[in-house]
């Protein structure tokens, strides 16, 4: 990886999808929260969806993410996910 390279995370499903052009501010609180949190670190969230077409959410991190006490971080141990003995 090159220093300053941008990372992109894409999550897709084949669910019911929804019309992204229809105003649903109250029913899509999760999308609003994702955008707010991404904005805090200078990242970008894009949502592509359509009725009957599933949904794709893309998070693109900036080259140099904002860091500081106001930004929460999480840790994920992928070895635990790969170990069937720990699967629930």
C-alpha positions in Angstrom: 0.0 0.0 0.0 1.2 3.5 -0.8 1.2 6.1 1.9 -1.8 8.3 1.4 -3.7 5.8 -0.7 -7.5 5.9 -0.5 -9.4 2.9 0.8 -12.8 2.0 -0.4 -15.2 -0.3 1.3 -18.2 -1.6 -0.6 -21.2 -3.5 0.9 -23.9 -4.9 -1.4 -27.0 -6.9 -1.0 -29.7 -8.3 -3.2 -32.6 -7.2 -1.1 -35.7 -5.2 -1.9 -33.8 -1.9 -2.5 -35.5 1.5 -2.4 -35.8 4.6 -4.5 -32.9 6.9 -3.5 -34.6 9.9 -5.0 -37.7 9.6 -2.8 -37.5 11.7 0.3 -37.5 9.3 3.3 -35.6 11.4 5.9 -37.4 9.9 8.9 -37.2 6.2 7.7 -33.5 6.2 6.7 -32.0 7.4 9.9 -29.1 4.9 9.5 -28.1 6.4 6.2 -28.0 9.9 7.7 -25.9 8.7 10.6 -23.5 6.9 8.3 -23.0 10.1 6.3 -22.6 12.3 9.4 -19.9 9.9 10.8 -18.1 9.7 7.5 -18.1 13.5 7.2 -16.4 13.8 10.6 -13.3 12.1 9.2 -13.5 13.5 5.8 -14.8 10.3 4.2 -17.6 9.9 1.7 -20.6 7.6 1.7 -22.5 6.8 -1.5 -25.7 4.8 -1.7 -26.9 3.1 -4.9 -30.3 1.4 -4.8 -33.5 0.8 -6.7 -36.7 -0.9 -6.0 -36.2 -4.7 -6.5 -32.5 -4.1 -7.3 -30.8 -4.4 -3.8 -28.5 -1.7 -2.3 -24.8 -0.9 -2.5 -23.2 1.3 0.1 -19.7 2.6 -0.6 -17.5 4.3 2.0 -14.4 6.0 0.6 -11.8 7.1 3.1 -9.7 10.2 2.5 -6.0 10.0 1.9 -5.3 11.3 5.4 -8.3 10.7 7.7 -9.0 13.1 10.4 -7.9 11.8 13.8 -8.5 13.0 17.3 -10.4 12.5 20.5 -13.7 13.1 18.9 -13.3 10.2 16.4 -14.3 6.8 17.7 -12.4 3.7 16.5 -13.2 0.0 16.6 -11.1 -3.1 16.4 -12.0 -6.3 14.6 -10.1 -9.5 15.1 -10.6 -11.3 11.8 -9.0 -14.5 13.2 -12.0 -14.9 15.5 -14.4 -14.6 12.6 -12.5 -17.2 10.6 -12.5 -19.7 13.6 -15.7 -21.9 13.4 -15.3 -22.6 17.2 -16.2 -18.9 17.8 -19.1 -18.7 15.4 -22.5 -18.2 17.0 
